[in-house]
């Protein structure tokens, strides 16, 4: 078990890569999900809520009392089963890229100022690595939360919205605060957009003949996002 009061740079930079598109995707998932009580059949990989039925994977669990996180692939009762097959990719990614937070079965988060937020950061980063369309964090008892990844094509994907692009980049950069440049490059790569780095600016061409220029200040923060029409 990792006992820590902070995440590694490798993990934070990976989380930043998914921050902007991931935040937009969580908004899309929240808008899509109906209200109502939920049930889950882990053997069948099915989640039901308000008349909606989704195929899901178990991303992880958070123990409120122990303030610890366990990845779904590491859960002794689920290890090797179909419901954690998707999240096994997170552990493999961690091994391939040297990110310990993805390879340790359990992480003790009690040293963090806000352990619950640390658990949400792990869930968010895991969602990004799995390229899942969001995650669902739900109470599984008085002292635990279970996190599911939708693994179902019916969940809408948040596409590129050029009008919302400035807001999505600034929102993503504010989530973790490690590297705004990493947020921008990850967002552009996720949407398949070309990027050119020019000193304190990143430039990209957008569909429809427009372009975007993202400028960073001396501290590496996003200073401006400019959308322009290309003649």
Secondary structure, 3 states (H helix, E strand, C coil): CEECCCCCHHHHHHHHHCHHHHHHHHHHHHHHCCCCCEEEECCCCEEEECCEEEEEEEEEEEECCCCEEEEHHHCCCCCCCHHHHHHHHHHHHHHHHCCHHHHCCEEECCCCCCHHHHHHHHHHHHHHHHCCCCCEEEEEECCEEEEEEECCCCCCCCCCCCCCHHHHHHHHHHHHCCCHHHHHHHHHHHCCCCCEEECCEEEEEECCCEEEEEEECCCCCEEEEEEEECC
